[in-house]
Amino acid sequence: MSLPLRITFNDTDYTYTVLTRSINKETTAIKISLLGEEFTIVRNQQHQWYAMETSIGDKDDLLCAIAKNVALRYRL
């Protein structure tokens, strides 16, 4: 498990943890922990990242921002 990472989204700070161990350019799915829940971020064929487990109550924009942040951090 990695150290907690922070992101500011809509003037609110969030802390999330990347649960996937080895991340490289061939990685297509990344598990994260956010607000006590686990989410899987996957890459589609257009190389865009999105969260698999989304429902009406989830913050889709926040999960997309986290996906972008993870992709930039690990240079995916």
N, C-alpha and C positions, 0 to 999 in steps of 0.2 A: 504494500500500500504506500502511496506517495504522500508527500506533505500536502496540506490543504492549499488550494489556490483560490485567489479572490478575483471577483469581477464586479464592476459597478454597472448596473443596468437600471435605467430610468431613475437615477439618483438614489438607488438603494444598493448597498453592498451585499453580495452573496458569497458564500464560501462553498467550494465543491472539492471533491477528491477524485482523482483519476484512479480507478481500480484495476485497469488493465496493466499488466507488468511490462512487457516488451512492446513498444510502439515503434514502428518503422514505416517506410513509404508503402509497403505492401499491406499494411493494416487496413482492414475495411470496417471493423467494428471496435468501438471503445466503450467500456463501461465506466460510468461516473456515479458518484453519490452526491446528491443535492438535497438539502433539507430533509435528511433522513430517509430518502427514497433512492433507489437505484434506477438509472436510466441507461439505455444502450444507444449510443450515437453511431449511425452507420453512414457509409459513403455510397451514393448512387453512381450510375455510370457516367454522369456528367461531372463527377468529382465534387458534388455538393454534399455537405454533411447535414443530417437531420436526425431527430430523436425518433426511435421506433415506438416507444410506449408513450403515446400522447393521448390525452382525453380532453374533454371540454374544460375541466378545471385546471389543467396544466398550463404553464406559461410557455407556449410554443416559441415566442420571440426570445425569451430568456434562454431556452435550450439551444436555439439556433446560434445565439451570441456565444454561448459556452462552446458549442461545436467549432465555431470559427476561431475562438481563442485557443482551444486545444490544437487545432490544425496549424495555427501560426506558431505556437510554442514548440511543437514537435516537427515543424517544417514538412507537413504532409502535402 
